[in-house]
Amino acid sequence: MDVQVIVITGQGWEKSGTMEMGYYADADKSQEILKSFTTRTGWNTLSAVKNKEVYSLYHGFPPHVFAFAGLQGLAKAYYPDIFEDLNPSENLKEFYEKFMPEDFSGEWFLKLQ
């Protein structure tokens, strides 16, 4: 079976090799971790890896008030043509600026580069 899109969720876990996403995630480090998943045995044969359709998003979105952002991230990953103009990271940042009592920080969505 060929896979067209892969979504790996992550959070602030400290275990080595796990996907790091969320408030304290560093974009470069998270990108390196995401790339490491693509080196697993057999993954190089998957269309998702060949076409860089490998994504990561924050594991803890639902059932929070900002669950919309996780849904937008999935929509963009699975239907990139339909949601070409959708920017989940910018929308979440705007949400934080308008409604949250703390500053927006961290990494919440990644696409394999």
GUVEX-458690 format. One record per residue (C-alpha): residue number from 1; residue in one letter; y, x, z. Coordinates in Angstrom, 3 decimals, always signed. Layout:
<nodes>
   i aa        v        u        w
 NUM  A        Y        X        Z
...
</nodes>
This chain:
<nodes>
   i aa        v        u        w
   1  M   +0.000   +0.000   +0.000
   2  D   +3.400   +1.356   -0.994
   3  V   +6.307   +0.799   +1.368
   4  Q   +9.789   +0.174   -0.063
   5  V  +11.853   +0.262   +3.161
   6  I  +11.184   +1.791   +6.579
   7  V  +13.173   +0.888   +9.694
   8  I  +12.694   +2.994  +12.831
   9  T  +14.322   +1.798  +16.018
  10  G  +15.596   +4.060  +18.750
  11  Q  +17.426   +4.100  +22.037
  12  G  +18.541   +6.687  +24.603
  13  W  +15.025   +7.863  +25.378
  14  E  +14.668  +11.461  +26.490
  15  K  +11.128  +12.014  +25.224
  16  S  +11.069  +14.687  +22.526
  17  G  +10.618  +13.413  +18.983
  18  T  +11.725   +9.868  +19.649
  19  M  +14.568   +8.290  +17.713
  20  E  +17.886   +8.616  +19.542
  21  M  +20.363   +5.785  +18.962
  22  G  +23.018   +4.046  +21.013
  23  Y  +26.026   +5.020  +23.104
  24  Y  +25.297   +8.720  +23.537
  25  A  +23.500   +9.459  +20.275
  26  D  +24.870  +12.236  +18.095
  27  A  +24.878  +11.393  +14.362
  28  D  +23.686  +14.843  +13.214
  29  K  +20.890  +15.091  +15.777
  30  S  +19.759  +11.525  +15.076
  31  Q  +19.734  +12.269  +11.332
  32  E  +17.494  +15.308  +11.982
  33  I  +15.096  +13.193  +14.039
  34  L  +15.043  +10.509  +11.337
  35  K  +14.236  +13.152   +8.703
  36  S  +11.389  +14.462  +10.874
  37  F   +9.612  +11.118  +10.587
  38  T   +9.467  +11.539   +6.795
  39  T   +7.400  +14.733   +7.133
  40  R   +4.457  +12.912   +8.676
  41  T   +1.196  +13.176   +6.754
  42  G   +1.189  +10.872   +3.739
  43  W   +4.773   +9.680   +4.102
  44  N   +5.892  +11.800   +1.131
  45  T   +3.965   +9.402   -1.135
  46  L   +5.907   +6.326   +0.012
  47  S   +8.663   +4.925   -2.193
  48  A  +10.827   +4.396   +0.883
  49  V  +10.808   +8.133   +1.587
  50  K  +11.169   +9.171   -2.062
  51  N  +14.172   +6.857   -2.479
  52  K  +15.630   +7.600   +0.970
  53  E  +15.306   +3.976   +2.038
  54  V  +14.525   +5.037   +5.608
  55  Y  +16.796   +3.613   +8.286
  56  S  +17.230   +3.696  +12.018
  57  L  +19.002   +1.229  +14.232
  58  Y  +19.519   +0.754  +17.909
  59  H  +16.444   -0.723  +19.598
  60  G  +18.323   -2.751  +22.198
  61  F  +20.452   -5.092  +20.049
  62  P  +18.856   -8.492  +20.777
  63  P  +19.465  -10.613  +22.805
  64  H  +22.971   -9.261  +23.426
  65  V  +26.184  -10.827  +22.229
  66  F  +26.394   -8.073  +19.608
  67  A  +22.943   -8.824  +18.137
  68  F  +24.748   -9.679  +14.893
  69  A  +25.097   -5.954  +14.251
  70  G  +21.341   -5.351  +14.304
  71  L  +20.793   -8.242  +11.933
  72  Q  +23.458   -6.872   +9.602
  73  G  +21.740   -3.473   +9.678
  74  L  +18.401   -5.005   +8.726
  75  A  +19.989   -7.155   +6.018
  76  K  +21.626   -4.084   +4.488
  77  A  +18.361   -2.102   +4.617
  78  Y  +16.206   -4.818   +3.051
  79  Y  +18.735   -6.279   +0.587
  80  P  +21.174   -3.471   -0.278
  81  D  +22.369   -5.082   -3.506
  82  I  +23.215   -8.398   -1.873
  83  F  +24.894   -6.775   +1.137
  84  E  +26.490   -3.855   -0.700
  85  D  +29.903   -4.448   +0.886
  86  L  +28.581   -5.064   +4.406
  87  N  +29.274   -2.260   +6.894
  88  P  +27.418   -2.936  +10.169
  89  S  +28.870   +0.149  +11.903
  90  E  +32.448   -0.807  +11.103
  91  N  +31.822   -4.420  +12.122
  92  L  +30.350   -3.318  +15.449
  93  K  +33.271   -0.944  +16.001
  94  E  +35.728   -3.782  +15.325
  95  F  +33.797   -6.013  +17.738
  96  Y  +34.085   -3.355  +20.450
  97  E  +37.804   -2.908  +19.827
  98  K  +38.464   -6.643  +20.093
  99  F  +36.027   -7.836  +22.745
 100  M  +34.413   -5.061  +24.783
 101  P  +35.847   -3.384  +27.908
 102  E  +34.803   +0.097  +26.781
 103  D  +35.331   +2.308  +23.754
 104  F  +32.946   +2.313  +20.827
 105  S  +30.861   +5.478  +20.663
 106  G  +27.475   +6.745  +19.607
 107  E  +25.266   +6.120  +16.609
 108  W  +23.908   +2.647  +15.923
 109  F  +22.792   +2.684  +12.263
 110  L  +21.547   +5.500  +10.086
 111  K  +20.293   +5.825   +6.551
 112  L  +18.295   +8.925   +5.649
 113  Q  +20.566  +11.421   +3.868
</nodes>
